[in-house]
Amino acid sequence: MAEGQFELRPAGPYSLAASVRFLEGFAPAAYEGNEAGHLHMAFVAVGGEEAVGVCVRSEGETIVGELFGEADSEIVRLQVERILSLDVDGSEFPNVGERDPIVGWLQARYPGLRPVCFYSPYEAAAWALIGHRIRIAQAAGIKARMARQLGPSVEIHGEPEYAFPNPARLAELEEFPGLFGRKVEYLRSLGRATMEGKLDADHLRSLPVGEALEKLKAVPGIGPFSAELILLRGAGEPDHLPENEPRLARAVALAYGLDEPPEPQQLRKLAEGWRPYRTWVSLHLRAMLEEETGEISGQRHS
């Protein structure tokens, strides 16, 4: 393995191409494809201040990451592993599809798809605060402008990429176009909370889910919906049913041919069969709903 590279070996089905397709349709990522078969990422490594770039590609059964910028390669490797949900053993995921034919159908429709997480719980929380009560496309534009104007940059294969500002920069934020109400105040608090270690992914994942969610809701501006988003799509918790996600019940109704969205108790009972990958199945259902209805366009993030 060349210097400045690392390798990841997925356990269970995984497709990098599926991750790229997901990101291209995920507004917060504002991702545009680069080299064919490659995934480019720019972020501030955990505990760092400057941007690091990573070019990810598949080589047979191995995922190879090439580093750009100054950062501890092991920290970056672990961060990319979590971002791509490769820190989870997915060997048993096909068994869920065998138990539940609808899940099997979703797995066949989206082969190798796993959740692609935000670069950190901190960035997931920032997205939740920025996007509160505005349209998703508008929030994505603000987040992208913050990266360009306030964040560090790094070149990947000669092309500049911009990372979201680090927590210390956010902790001193005074204003930014498009942020209204208490959003700037909340973002400053988020920066401070992150620097104090309150949004550490490993710590959040080590806690019982209920306890982790309560800790996240203690961060100013973070409610139940946002806490679930941070835990599932920031820290990468693989097995939680996001009951505060209103579109999930509609997706279940569509996939399972129900006359109406299931009540919470019915949904929880159905999702028991998805363990230990309830987050993953929920993602597949949401992907299907958005593809079938296109309803995410025009939705407000709340």
N, C-alpha and C positions, 0 to 999 in steps of 0.2 A: 504494500500500500504506500502510495507516494506521500511525502510530507505535506501537511495541510489538508489531508483527507481523512475521512473516517467511514466506517461501514456499519450498516444496520441490517440485521437478518430477521425479517418478519416471521413470526410464529403464527401460522394460519393464513388464510387467503388475504392477499393484499395486492392492490394495483395502484402504482404511482399515477398512471394516466387517469384513474378515477379521482384521485386527489386533485389533480390539476383541473379536471372538468368541474369538480365541485367548487374550487376556488374561483374559477372564471364566472360562476353564477352566484357567488356569495358577495353581496354588496360591501360589507365591511372590509373585505380584503382588497377591494379595488384592484383585483389582479388581472393583468393582461399577459397572455402566454409569451414566452421568450423562445428559446431554442426548442425545437421539436423534441419532446420526450424529457425535457428538463424542467425543473421547478426552481425558480429563483426566490429567495427570501432575504429580507433585510430586517434586522431587529437588534435591540440592545440586549446583549447576553445577560443572564441573571447575575445581579451584583455588579454589573459594569455600567459604563457611561457612554461609550462610543458604539457606533454601529458595527455589526459584523454581517457579512454577506455569506450566503450558502447557496451553492448550485447543487441540486439533488437530481440524481439520475438512476435509472435501473441498469444493473449489469447481471442478467440472468435472475437468480433468486436473491441477489444482494442489492441493497440500496446504498449508493455511494454518495457521500456529501463532500464537496470541495469548499474549503473555507477561504474567505477574503476578509482582510482586516485583522486587527489584533484582538485576540480573545483566547481564553483557555479552551483548547479543542475538546476536552472531555466535557466541560460545561455546555458547550455548544452542541455536542453530540447528544447529550441527554435531553437538551431542550428540543432539538429537532425530533428526537424519538418520541417525545411527548406530543409535539405539535401534530405529528402524523399518526398518532395513536398506535405507534409501534412498540410502546412500552407495555402494551397489554397483550397477553397471550390469546390469540384469536383462534386457536386450534379447535375449540369446541363450538365456535360460532355456527359452522354448518349443521351441527346437531340441533340447534334451535330451529333451523329451517326444516329439518326432518320431523320435528315434533309439531310444528305449526306450518301447514302448507302455504299460508299467506306470506309468512316470513321467507319461506323457500322461494316463492315467486319474486319477492323483492330482492333477494340475494341474486337470483338469476338476472333480474332486470338491471341491477347495479353491481356487477361482479367486482369483488375486491374493494368495495367502498368502505372506508372507515371515517369516523369524524376527523376533520382537519380543524385543529384547535387554533384559537388565537395564540400569538407568540408567547403570551404569559397571562396569568390571571389578572395582572395589573392592566394589560391592554384590553382584556375583555371588559373589565370594570369601567375603563375609560370610555369604551364604545357604548356601554349601557348608559353612562351619564350624559355623553354627548347626544345620544339618540333619543333621549327621553322626550316624548310628546312631539316629535317631528318625523317627517317622512324618512324612510330608510335611505333613499338616494341623497337627500339633503345632508343627513348625518354622515354618510360616507364621504361626501365632498368636504365637509368640515374636517373630518379626521385626516383625510389625505392632505389638505392644506396645512394642517398642524404639523404633519410629518415634514413637508417641504420647507416650511418657514421656521419651525422651532426644533426639528429633530436633526440628528446627525446623519450623514450620508456615507455610502461605501460604493465602490465600483465592483460590479460583477461582470467579468469578461468585457471590461471597458465601458460598460453602461452604468450610469449613476442610479442608485436605488436609495430611497429615503426611509429611514426608520422612524417610528413614532417616538416623540420626546421621552427621555428617561424620567424616572420618578422625581429626581432632584429638580429637573427643569419644570416639571408640572407643579411641584410644590411652591414655586415662586411665580406662577402665572398670575397676571393682573387682569388681562382681558384678551379676548380673541373674537374676531368677527364671526357672528352666527351663534355665539354662546349667550344665552339670556337667562334671566332669573338668577338662581343660585348655582348655576352650572360651574362657573369659574371657581366659586367657593368650594364646591364639592370636589372638583378636580384637584384643587390644592390639597384638600384633606386626603384624597386618594394617594397623591404623591407621598405625603408624609406617612400614611399608613403602610404603604409599600416599603418605604425605607426602614420602617420599624419591624418588618418581617411579617406583617399581618396577612399578606396575600401570597405567601410562599406555596407553590403548587404541591410540593411533597408533604408539607405539613397539613394542608387542607385535605389531601387524599388519605392521610393517615388517620383522620378523625372519622367517627360515625357521621354519616351524611347529615343527619339532623343537626348535629353540633356544628359541623362545618358551615351549614347554611345560616345558622344563628350568628356565627362569628362574622360572616360576610354582611349580614343585615345590620350589623353594628357599625359598618362603614357609612358615614353620612351620604345620604342620597340613594342608597342601595335598598331596594325592596325585594319581595319574594321572587318576582320574575327575574330580576337582574341577578339575584344571588344564585339561582339555578343556572343561569347562563354562565356566570363566572366559574362555578364549580364544574359544570359539564363541559363547556367549550373553552374554558381558560385553564383549569387544572387538569381536565381530561378524565374526570370520573366516568368509568364505562358502564356503570350499572345503577342508574337512577331513573325513575319515571318522572319526566318534567310536567308535573300536574298543573303548573302555572302557565304552561304554553297552550293558549286557547286553540291553536290550529291543529294540535295533535289529535284531539277528539274528532275533529272533522276529517282528518286523514284516516283515522281508524274506521270511521263510518264508510268512507269511500272504498277503502281497501277490502273491508270485510263484508261489504254489501249490506250495511245496517240502514234502517229507515231514518235514523237520526243519530247524532253523536252520542256516544255512551256517557252515562253518568259516571262521576269519579270512582265510585265503588266498582262498577262494572269494568271500567278501564283498568283499575288496579288488578282485578281478578284476571282479566285477559292477559295483562302484562307479566303475570307470574310465570307464564310459559316462555318469556323472553330472557329470563335470568340465565347467566350473569352478564347479559349484554343489553339491558333495557335502553341505555342511552343510544347504542348503535342502531337498534331496531327503530327507535323513535326518529333517528336521523333518516333512515331509509323511508319511513312513512312520510316525513316532511318533504323529502326530495320528490317523492311520487306525487304528493298533493300539489306542490308548486309546478311540477311538470304538466300535470293534468289540467290544472285550473288557472295557473299563472296568477293566483290571487295575491302573492307576496308583493307584486308591483302595486304601488299606491297605498300599501299598508303603513300604518304609523307604528313606530317602535315605542313601546311603553313598558 
